[in-house]
Amino acid sequence: MKNTLIEDYLYKLKNYKFTSYRQEQIANELSKELPQANSIKELRNLLSDYLELIQSGSSCCSVLTNLIPVSIYSFFTSSEETTRLPNKRGQARDLKQLLEGWLDELNALKTSKKLACKKLDKMPFQNKAEPLMILIRELLNNPQALMHQKIPSLIKELNSSDLESALENLAKLPNSPKLTSRRRGDFSAQAAIYTKHTGCFALLADNSAVYNDKDKLLTLTNSLLQEALIIYKDLHTEEATATQSQIIEEQARSYGHG
């Protein structure tokens, strides 16, 4: 899958300058471990282990000794803390605070996802808008999809107090012509990917035809449709290049608004 939280974490660990050589070494080792995390739970556990390592000072618990290469402990002397730093531009950051922030976000995601699922379970059947709800439920039940960078915003929108009204409004919109663009990389050009969810394209066209950025209900369903389709695309097109991924995202915004 493309555009994962791990990709974002790896970019920051590689490019950020940290406050000590010890933190630089820990960031380097964490970068090697991150691609092995296959779920939010595994990711959260891994970050917690490395945060514990940072907080432990020069000592380390036996559990972490088994997880992290012993070679990096040779760098944990006080004389190394402010020397031998890589030549990186920008303000030095505290790796401890960075990991704490990521863990806070993951814990908040876990809580908000539970709330969203409970809300969806109580949601009345929306007839015409049901294809969108089927796609969203599929994504929320997929551990890989929950690692996507857009999942936090999608779940936030699902917890909106306007969700039920927005879906009712979407179900009542008049039918619009089907999306027919075949530009390489766009949604309709990769229709085979979306065989199970073609109904979402019709909803996106209907929503776009009457879109008004001052209408909070249309804005909400526009965001839900775009984000759900983009996550699904990234989840099922591992062979797609970064350029194709960007084109598809741009096309989603051109069909919708965003």
Backbone bond lengths (Angstrom), bond angles and torsions (degrees), N, CA, C in turn:
res aa  C-N    CA-C-N  psi(-1)  N-CA   C-N-CA  omega(-1)  CA-C   N-CA-C  phi
1 M - - - 1.464 - - 1.522 109.76 -
2 K 1.319 115.28 145.00 1.458 121.05 179.37 1.523 110.48 -101.01
3 N 1.338 115.03 162.61 1.467 122.33 176.23 1.528 112.45 59.86
4 T 1.320 115.79 49.28 1.455 120.95 179.80 1.523 111.40 -90.94
5 L 1.324 115.34 163.66 1.460 120.59 172.96 1.520 110.26 -59.26
6 I 1.326 116.64 -36.04 1.463 120.56 -179.18 1.522 111.01 -63.23
7 E 1.321 118.13 -38.93 1.461 120.70 177.00 1.521 110.59 -59.52
8 D 1.321 116.46 -41.64 1.460 121.25 178.47 1.529 110.71 -64.95
9 Y 1.321 116.66 -43.89 1.466 120.77 178.94 1.529 110.84 -62.38
10 L 1.321 116.72 -44.39 1.460 120.77 -178.60 1.522 111.56 -62.54
11 Y 1.313 116.30 -40.17 1.469 120.01 178.55 1.527 110.58 -60.50
12 K 1.317 116.16 -45.24 1.461 120.14 -178.33 1.526 111.89 -68.68
13 L 1.327 117.27 -40.76 1.466 120.10 179.04 1.524 111.19 -64.18
14 K 1.319 117.11 -33.45 1.457 121.25 -179.49 1.520 112.07 -76.74
15 N 1.311 117.50 -37.86 1.463 120.52 -170.07 1.523 115.00 -101.55
16 Y 1.318 117.97 -21.60 1.460 119.66 178.91 1.523 110.27 -73.50
17 K 1.312 115.30 146.68 1.465 121.65 171.57 1.521 107.96 -96.08
18 F 1.325 117.19 129.94 1.459 120.88 -176.76 1.525 111.30 -104.92
19 T 1.314 115.98 169.02 1.467 121.26 -167.51 1.520 114.38 -75.84
20 S 1.321 118.74 -15.18 1.463 120.35 -178.76 1.519 110.31 -151.60
21 Y 1.324 114.80 162.52 1.460 119.91 177.15 1.526 110.47 -64.26
22 R 1.293 116.66 -35.46 1.464 121.63 177.36 1.525 110.29 -59.00
23 Q 1.334 116.70 -46.00 1.463 119.70 178.93 1.526 111.44 -66.02
24 E 1.329 116.90 -35.84 1.463 119.61 177.21 1.529 110.60 -61.37
25 Q 1.332 117.04 -40.95 1.458 120.67 -179.65 1.528 111.57 -68.48
26 I 1.320 115.98 -40.52 1.466 119.59 177.59 1.526 110.37 -64.01
27 A 1.345 116.80 -42.25 1.467 120.95 178.18 1.523 110.70 -60.84
28 N 1.322 116.77 -39.17 1.460 121.38 179.18 1.528 111.55 -64.45
29 E 1.333 116.47 -43.27 1.465 120.02 179.23 1.529 111.44 -68.75
30 L 1.326 116.68 -37.93 1.464 120.38 177.72 1.524 110.69 -62.75
31 S 1.330 116.54 -37.59 1.463 120.99 179.02 1.525 111.64 -60.57
32 K 1.321 116.65 -32.86 1.463 120.69 179.19 1.531 111.61 -73.16
33 E 1.329 116.21 -30.32 1.466 120.75 -175.82 1.531 113.29 -86.76
34 L 1.330 117.10 -29.74 1.465 120.83 -172.87 1.531 114.22 -55.47
35 P 1.345 119.49 -43.22 1.470 118.82 -177.99 1.526 114.04 -61.63
36 Q 1.333 117.77 -13.84 1.464 120.75 -179.64 1.528 112.53 -83.16
37 A 1.328 117.33 -12.94 1.469 120.94 -179.36 1.527 109.60 -76.08
38 N 1.325 116.56 126.20 1.465 121.32 -175.87 1.521 114.05 -112.91
39 S 1.316 117.01 4.85 1.460 120.60 179.24 1.521 108.95 -155.98
40 I 1.318 116.03 165.11 1.460 120.50 177.34 1.527 110.03 -60.60
41 K 1.328 117.10 -38.70 1.461 120.63 179.65 1.520 111.12 -62.07
42 E 1.332 117.35 -46.92 1.458 120.99 178.85 1.521 110.72 -63.68
43 L 1.316 116.67 -39.54 1.459 120.93 179.21 1.523 110.82 -64.54
44 R 1.314 116.40 -44.55 1.462 120.98 179.58 1.537 110.98 -63.34
45 N 1.321 117.11 -41.93 1.463 120.64 179.15 1.525 111.60 -64.44
46 L 1.324 116.46 -40.27 1.461 120.48 179.90 1.524 111.16 -64.95
47 L 1.323 116.91 -46.01 1.465 120.27 178.72 1.519 110.97 -63.10
48 S 1.321 117.32 -37.32 1.467 121.17 178.49 1.524 110.81 -63.82
49 D 1.336 116.90 -40.34 1.462 120.72 178.61 1.527 111.03 -61.70
50 Y 1.327 116.24 -44.33 1.462 119.38 -178.31 1.524 111.43 -72.57
51 L 1.310 117.51 -32.95 1.459 119.58 175.10 1.526 109.78 -64.09
52 E 1.318 116.67 -40.31 1.466 120.84 177.47 1.521 110.56 -62.38
53 L 1.326 116.24 -37.66 1.459 120.44 178.04 1.527 111.12 -62.52
54 I 1.323 116.46 -44.57 1.464 120.30 179.33 1.519 110.53 -62.73
55 Q 1.314 116.42 -42.90 1.460 121.15 -177.12 1.523 112.54 -71.71
56 S 1.334 117.12 -18.60 1.462 120.14 -175.16 1.520 113.41 -78.08
57 G 1.331 117.74 -10.26 1.453 119.74 -177.66 1.510 110.17 71.69
58 S 1.328 117.64 -135.63 1.455 121.48 -178.11 1.515 112.09 -81.54
59 S 1.342 116.47 -15.20 1.458 119.78 179.04 1.517 109.98 -91.52
60 C 1.298 115.85 165.73 1.466 119.62 -178.99 1.515 109.86 -151.86
61 C 1.315 115.77 137.83 1.459 118.71 179.56 1.524 110.62 -71.16
62 S 1.306 117.43 159.79 1.463 122.14 -176.07 1.520 112.44 -62.94
63 V 1.344 116.84 -32.53 1.464 119.95 179.85 1.521 110.63 -62.46
64 L 1.331 116.34 -45.46 1.454 120.19 -178.82 1.519 111.56 -69.69
65 T 1.323 117.12 -30.22 1.454 120.42 177.85 1.521 110.40 -58.85
66 N 1.319 116.72 -34.94 1.459 121.24 179.65 1.525 112.11 -78.07
67 L 1.332 116.24 -22.38 1.460 120.09 -175.92 1.518 113.32 -90.95
68 I 1.327 116.76 -32.38 1.455 121.25 -169.14 1.523 110.05 -117.58
69 P 1.338 118.59 135.58 1.460 121.16 -178.18 1.524 112.72 -53.49
70 V 1.342 115.59 133.48 1.461 120.65 -177.64 1.515 111.15 -63.27
71 S 1.331 117.82 -27.11 1.457 121.14 -175.02 1.513 113.32 -57.82
72 I 1.334 117.92 -28.82 1.458 118.14 -175.95 1.521 111.97 -74.73
73 Y 1.334 118.00 -16.55 1.462 119.17 -179.02 1.525 111.95 -69.09
74 S 1.336 116.93 -19.98 1.456 119.69 178.84 1.516 111.79 -65.95
75 F 1.330 117.23 -14.98 1.456 120.85 -178.72 1.524 112.56 -94.09
76 F 1.317 117.86 2.58 1.445 119.88 -169.34 1.525 114.01 -92.90
77 T 1.323 118.46 19.21 1.456 120.73 176.45 1.515 109.55 -79.77
78 S 1.327 116.46 155.52 1.463 120.41 -176.37 1.520 112.37 -62.89
79 S 1.324 116.84 -31.66 1.465 119.60 -178.73 1.521 112.74 -67.11
80 E 1.327 115.96 -19.46 1.457 119.91 -179.37 1.523 112.82 -90.75
81 E 1.317 117.93 -10.13 1.460 121.05 -170.29 1.519 113.39 -61.65
82 T 1.307 118.09 -35.17 1.465 119.87 -176.49 1.518 112.13 -120.20
83 T 1.334 118.03 13.34 1.459 120.98 -179.54 1.515 110.01 -122.50
84 R 1.336 115.21 169.56 1.463 122.42 176.87 1.525 112.31 59.02
85 L 1.332 117.28 25.38 1.464 120.07 178.23 1.524 110.49 -72.18
86 P 1.332 118.39 142.57 1.468 121.05 175.49 1.526 110.34 -61.65
87 N 1.310 115.24 153.80 1.461 120.15 -179.11 1.527 109.49 -84.55
88 K 1.330 116.25 86.30 1.456 122.18 178.35 1.519 109.42 -117.68
89 R 1.313 115.48 142.35 1.461 120.24 178.65 1.522 110.71 -82.02
90 G 1.322 114.76 163.01 1.455 119.74 176.31 1.511 112.76 99.30
91 Q 1.316 114.50 169.69 1.460 120.99 -179.95 1.523 110.62 -72.50
92 A 1.331 115.82 138.34 1.465 120.52 178.91 1.525 110.22 -67.21
93 R 1.313 115.99 138.60 1.463 122.07 -179.14 1.521 110.14 -115.16
94 D 1.317 114.77 153.75 1.457 121.19 178.13 1.529 108.54 -90.25
95 L 1.323 117.10 115.06 1.463 120.84 -178.75 1.523 111.31 -61.05
96 K 1.309 116.77 -34.63 1.464 120.68 178.67 1.530 110.43 -59.38
97 Q 1.322 117.09 -47.15 1.461 120.36 179.31 1.528 111.38 -65.56
98 L 1.323 116.62 -36.00 1.462 120.24 179.47 1.531 110.52 -63.79
99 L 1.332 116.77 -46.53 1.463 120.34 179.80 1.522 111.25 -66.48
100 E 1.325 116.60 -38.67 1.467 119.83 177.42 1.525 110.36 -61.17
101 G 1.328 116.50 -40.77 1.463 120.33 178.48 1.515 111.97 -63.80
102 W 1.327 116.44 -43.11 1.469 119.75 178.52 1.525 111.06 -63.63
103 L 1.323 116.26 -42.01 1.467 119.74 179.61 1.524 111.42 -65.07
104 D 1.331 116.83 -39.33 1.466 120.12 176.83 1.527 110.25 -60.56
105 E 1.334 116.55 -42.54 1.461 120.78 -179.97 1.528 111.36 -65.35
106 L 1.334 116.93 -40.65 1.465 120.30 179.74 1.522 111.76 -68.59
107 N 1.324 116.40 -38.15 1.469 119.73 177.23 1.524 110.91 -66.67
108 A 1.338 115.65 -39.96 1.467 119.75 177.28 1.529 110.39 -65.22
109 L 1.340 116.33 -37.33 1.463 120.84 178.31 1.524 110.83 -63.39
110 K 1.320 116.41 -41.77 1.468 120.93 178.73 1.522 110.92 -60.44
111 T 1.332 116.27 -44.98 1.463 121.10 -179.46 1.524 111.56 -66.47
112 S 1.336 116.21 -47.25 1.464 119.95 -177.29 1.526 111.55 -68.09
113 K 1.337 117.38 -30.59 1.465 120.52 177.37 1.523 110.41 -66.22
114 K 1.329 117.07 -41.55 1.466 120.62 177.70 1.523 110.80 -61.59
115 L 1.331 116.23 -42.70 1.464 120.41 179.05 1.522 110.78 -63.36
116 A 1.327 116.14 -42.39 1.463 120.23 -179.52 1.528 111.31 -64.18
117 C 1.330 116.86 -41.30 1.469 120.38 -179.95 1.523 111.44 -64.63
118 K 1.323 116.41 -41.22 1.466 119.98 177.66 1.525 110.50 -63.52
119 K 1.319 115.01 -39.10 1.459 119.83 -180.00 1.529 110.75 -65.51
120 L 1.321 116.53 -42.77 1.463 120.48 -179.82 1.523 111.66 -66.25
121 D 1.331 116.58 -35.12 1.469 120.24 178.83 1.528 111.88 -62.91
122 K 1.323 116.25 -29.45 1.461 121.02 -178.63 1.528 112.54 -93.12
123 M 1.335 115.86 -5.20 1.457 120.04 -175.40 1.527 110.93 -72.08
124 P 1.328 118.11 132.26 1.467 120.23 177.82 1.525 111.35 -67.79
125 F 1.313 116.24 153.44 1.462 121.59 178.63 1.526 109.55 -61.55
126 Q 1.340 116.59 131.49 1.460 120.39 -173.06 1.533 114.01 -106.33
127 N 1.330 117.42 13.36 1.461 121.43 178.03 1.529 111.84 53.71
128 K 1.312 117.11 -104.82 1.457 121.40 -174.27 1.524 112.73 -59.63
129 A 1.326 118.16 -33.31 1.466 121.51 -178.11 1.526 112.67 -83.95
130 E 1.312 117.32 -1.91 1.470 120.30 -175.36 1.531 113.92 -61.62
131 P 1.355 120.74 -32.31 1.469 119.36 177.59 1.525 113.19 -55.41
132 L 1.322 116.59 -37.63 1.462 119.75 178.06 1.518 110.99 -65.44
133 M 1.319 117.38 -42.41 1.458 120.85 -178.48 1.530 111.02 -67.82
134 I 1.324 116.78 -34.84 1.472 120.28 177.13 1.523 110.15 -63.56
135 L 1.338 116.29 -44.60 1.461 120.67 178.90 1.521 110.94 -63.28
136 I 1.320 117.44 -45.10 1.460 120.87 -178.34 1.522 111.03 -63.68
137 R 1.321 117.34 -42.66 1.474 119.92 178.29 1.529 110.93 -62.17
138 E 1.316 115.72 -38.52 1.467 119.52 178.31 1.527 110.63 -62.23
139 L 1.315 116.67 -42.49 1.464 120.67 -179.92 1.528 111.38 -66.13
140 L 1.319 116.84 -42.56 1.464 120.45 -178.02 1.525 112.15 -67.49
141 N 1.316 117.07 -22.00 1.463 121.40 179.36 1.526 112.72 -94.94
142 N 1.326 116.63 4.44 1.462 121.51 -178.96 1.529 109.73 -108.12
143 P 1.347 119.03 112.68 1.468 121.16 -178.25 1.524 113.41 -56.67
144 Q 1.345 116.96 -34.64 1.458 119.77 179.41 1.527 111.17 -68.77
145 A 1.318 116.60 -42.61 1.462 120.07 -179.87 1.522 111.49 -61.08
146 L 1.326 116.70 -32.86 1.464 120.67 -179.83 1.521 112.36 -69.10
147 M 1.338 117.12 -9.00 1.467 121.45 177.55 1.535 111.44 -91.32
148 H 1.330 117.64 -1.01 1.468 121.02 -177.17 1.526 110.94 -74.73
149 Q 1.327 115.70 147.02 1.465 120.71 -178.15 1.523 113.21 -63.87
150 K 1.331 117.35 -25.15 1.464 120.14 -178.12 1.529 113.64 -88.86
151 I 1.322 117.70 -7.15 1.463 120.16 -178.25 1.530 112.75 -60.37
152 P 1.337 120.25 -42.53 1.473 118.81 179.73 1.525 113.16 -57.10
153 S 1.342 117.25 -42.66 1.465 119.33 -179.77 1.526 111.06 -71.36
154 L 1.339 117.45 -35.85 1.466 120.29 177.48 1.525 110.42 -62.26
155 I 1.324 116.96 -45.36 1.462 120.73 -179.35 1.527 110.67 -67.15
156 K 1.316 116.82 -36.74 1.468 119.93 177.00 1.524 110.36 -60.00
157 E 1.324 116.74 -41.81 1.465 120.89 179.12 1.528 111.47 -67.76
158 L 1.332 116.76 -35.07 1.465 119.85 177.90 1.522 111.66 -65.35
159 N 1.310 116.68 -27.50 1.463 120.89 179.29 1.526 112.76 -89.13
160 S 1.326 116.72 5.60 1.460 120.57 177.70 1.528 110.55 -64.94
161 S 1.304 115.97 142.31 1.470 120.66 177.45 1.527 111.63 -67.55
162 D 1.335 116.68 -14.46 1.467 121.33 -179.01 1.527 112.91 -94.38
163 L 1.332 118.19 3.18 1.463 120.00 -172.21 1.529 112.76 -58.36
164 E 1.321 117.83 -51.39 1.461 120.03 -176.12 1.524 111.12 -62.44
165 S 1.323 116.91 -42.09 1.470 120.35 178.74 1.524 110.75 -64.94
166 A 1.335 116.50 -38.39 1.463 120.59 -179.62 1.525 110.86 -65.35
167 L 1.325 117.18 -40.99 1.463 120.53 179.42 1.526 111.47 -69.22
168 E 1.318 116.97 -37.97 1.464 120.49 175.97 1.522 110.00 -62.35
169 N 1.321 116.27 -41.21 1.458 121.05 178.74 1.527 110.95 -65.36
170 L 1.340 116.57 -42.46 1.462 121.07 178.81 1.526 111.01 -60.56
171 A 1.323 116.85 -40.23 1.467 121.44 -178.58 1.525 112.39 -66.82
172 K 1.320 117.30 -22.30 1.461 121.47 -177.07 1.527 113.15 -95.40
173 L 1.334 118.10 -5.08 1.464 120.12 -177.20 1.524 110.86 -67.02
174 P 1.340 117.36 144.63 1.472 119.96 177.57 1.523 110.90 -66.64
175 N 1.329 115.79 150.63 1.459 120.29 179.42 1.522 110.71 -68.26
176 S 1.330 115.72 141.01 1.460 122.37 178.49 1.519 109.25 -118.67
177 P 1.356 117.20 163.13 1.472 119.54 178.08 1.523 110.94 -57.52
178 K 1.334 115.90 146.71 1.452 120.34 179.32 1.520 110.43 -66.52
179 L 1.338 115.71 153.64 1.458 120.97 176.41 1.525 108.32 -70.19
180 T 1.336 116.30 128.28 1.464 119.38 -175.12 1.516 113.38 -121.04
181 S 1.320 118.69 -0.54 1.464 120.36 -179.31 1.518 110.77 -59.25
182 R 1.334 116.36 138.03 1.459 120.51 178.75 1.531 110.75 -122.48
183 R 1.310 117.99 24.12 1.455 119.76 177.83 1.520 108.97 -60.10
184 R 1.308 116.54 135.48 1.461 120.64 -176.68 1.527 110.52 -54.82
185 G 1.329 115.20 127.88 1.455 120.04 175.99 1.503 114.37 97.29
186 D 1.361 118.94 -13.87 1.458 117.85 -177.18 1.530 110.39 -81.60
187 F 1.327 115.78 176.97 1.464 120.52 -176.25 1.526 112.09 -55.84
188 S 1.326 116.53 -54.33 1.460 119.61 -173.38 1.523 112.29 -69.70
189 A 1.334 117.76 -26.80 1.458 120.47 177.89 1.521 111.66 -69.68
190 Q 1.311 116.91 -22.10 1.462 121.23 177.17 1.531 109.81 -111.38
191 A 1.311 115.22 41.50 1.465 120.80 -173.55 1.524 112.97 -57.71
192 A 1.343 116.51 -29.44 1.463 119.14 -178.50 1.523 111.84 -60.74
193 I 1.323 116.41 -28.55 1.461 120.93 179.70 1.519 110.28 -66.63
194 Y 1.321 115.71 -33.36 1.460 121.07 -171.12 1.524 113.56 -104.74
195 T 1.326 118.11 23.02 1.463 120.91 -176.05 1.521 112.05 -51.17
196 K 1.332 115.91 -39.57 1.461 120.22 -177.68 1.521 112.70 -74.97
197 H 1.322 116.82 -16.40 1.462 119.13 -170.35 1.532 113.10 -130.58
198 T 1.332 116.75 33.99 1.463 119.65 179.55 1.523 111.86 -64.15
199 G 1.337 117.31 -24.89 1.461 119.68 178.70 1.509 112.88 -61.22
200 C 1.332 116.73 -25.45 1.464 119.64 179.57 1.522 111.53 -70.03
201 F 1.355 117.52 -28.80 1.456 119.99 176.78 1.521 110.95 -65.77
202 A 1.328 116.11 -41.02 1.464 120.19 178.35 1.522 110.11 -63.18
203 L 1.323 116.61 -40.82 1.468 120.36 178.64 1.521 111.08 -65.06
204 L 1.334 116.33 -39.31 1.463 119.93 179.50 1.524 110.74 -65.04
205 A 1.339 116.74 -39.92 1.466 120.72 177.52 1.524 111.09 -65.39
206 D 1.327 116.80 -43.10 1.468 120.95 178.85 1.525 110.69 -61.71
207 N 1.320 115.94 -44.08 1.466 120.93 -177.63 1.524 110.68 -66.63
208 S 1.341 115.43 -40.93 1.459 120.49 -178.53 1.526 112.02 -66.73
209 A 1.339 116.59 -34.49 1.466 121.08 -176.12 1.521 112.64 -62.66
210 V 1.321 117.54 -28.53 1.468 120.98 -177.56 1.529 111.38 -118.07
211 Y 1.320 116.71 14.15 1.465 120.46 -171.65 1.525 112.15 -61.00
212 N 1.324 114.27 138.53 1.467 122.83 175.15 1.522 106.30 -142.47
213 D 1.329 116.90 118.18 1.466 118.96 -174.47 1.525 113.01 -66.97
214 K 1.329 117.35 -8.32 1.460 120.28 176.18 1.530 111.74 -92.31
215 D 1.317 115.74 -5.97 1.465 121.23 178.63 1.526 108.17 -93.92
216 K 1.321 117.33 109.07 1.466 120.50 -174.24 1.523 112.83 -66.57
217 L 1.326 117.81 -27.76 1.461 120.25 179.68 1.528 111.08 -72.29
218 L 1.332 116.90 -44.86 1.461 120.71 177.37 1.523 111.07 -66.27
219 T 1.322 116.14 -37.08 1.464 120.26 178.35 1.524 111.01 -63.81
220 L 1.320 116.30 -40.75 1.463 120.54 -179.54 1.527 111.38 -66.14
221 T 1.334 117.55 -47.59 1.467 119.11 -179.45 1.526 111.65 -68.96
222 N 1.325 117.26 -31.86 1.459 120.62 175.10 1.525 110.33 -60.05
223 S 1.329 116.63 -46.51 1.467 121.15 -179.73 1.524 111.41 -65.88
224 L 1.321 116.80 -43.38 1.461 120.47 179.85 1.531 111.58 -60.02
225 L 1.323 116.61 -45.91 1.459 120.77 -178.43 1.523 111.74 -64.97
226 Q 1.327 116.42 -47.22 1.459 119.71 -179.06 1.519 111.71 -61.82
227 E 1.325 115.74 -49.65 1.460 119.22 -175.27 1.525 111.74 -66.54
228 A 1.320 117.62 -41.10 1.464 120.38 179.65 1.527 111.07 -63.31
229 L 1.336 117.31 -42.68 1.460 120.35 -179.82 1.524 111.83 -68.22
230 I 1.320 117.11 -38.44 1.465 120.41 179.45 1.529 110.72 -67.16
231 I 1.323 117.35 -42.75 1.470 120.41 177.48 1.524 109.97 -61.28
232 Y 1.329 116.49 -44.53 1.468 120.74 -179.88 1.522 110.58 -62.11
233 K 1.320 116.30 -41.27 1.468 120.70 178.45 1.522 110.68 -62.02
234 D 1.313 117.22 -48.28 1.466 120.59 -178.99 1.528 111.72 -65.03
235 L 1.307 116.19 -28.95 1.465 121.19 -179.72 1.524 111.99 -73.61
236 H 1.343 116.86 -29.35 1.464 120.55 -171.98 1.525 114.69 -115.25
237 T 1.307 118.32 8.01 1.467 120.45 178.52 1.514 109.41 -127.91
238 E 1.308 117.10 66.83 1.465 121.68 -179.41 1.521 111.53 -63.80
239 E 1.320 116.69 -25.00 1.453 119.58 -177.79 1.528 112.24 -84.51
240 A 1.322 116.97 -7.56 1.462 119.91 -177.84 1.517 110.75 -66.45
241 T 1.307 116.40 141.88 1.456 119.84 176.79 1.513 109.33 -81.32
242 A 1.328 116.10 167.35 1.459 119.94 179.05 1.522 110.55 -62.39
243 T 1.334 116.00 -34.03 1.464 119.70 179.69 1.519 111.08 -67.00
244 Q 1.320 117.18 -44.35 1.459 120.78 178.24 1.519 110.86 -61.29
245 S 1.328 115.85 -40.24 1.461 120.25 179.70 1.518 110.35 -60.96
246 Q 1.338 115.73 -41.64 1.458 119.59 -179.53 1.525 110.95 -67.68
247 I 1.328 116.81 -40.22 1.468 120.90 179.55 1.517 110.56 -60.94
248 I 1.335 116.34 -43.82 1.461 120.38 -179.17 1.519 110.52 -63.07
249 E 1.330 116.16 -41.21 1.459 119.09 -179.94 1.528 110.49 -64.74
250 E 1.336 116.19 -41.19 1.461 119.95 178.19 1.526 110.33 -63.51
251 Q 1.347 116.18 -38.77 1.460 119.68 -179.69 1.521 110.86 -66.53
252 A 1.329 116.37 -36.09 1.467 119.83 177.75 1.513 110.11 -60.64
253 R 1.325 115.21 -40.34 1.463 119.29 -179.64 1.524 111.18 -71.16
254 S 1.352 116.41 -31.11 1.464 118.26 179.96 1.525 110.92 -74.37
255 Y 1.334 117.28 -32.99 1.452 120.85 175.67 1.519 109.88 -71.53
256 G 1.325 114.04 -40.22 1.456 119.62 176.78 1.509 108.23 -102.01
257 H 1.316 115.57 -140.67 1.460 120.61 178.56 1.511 106.38 -146.47
258 G 1.338 117.87 128.05 1.444 116.94 179.59 1.493 113.59 171.18
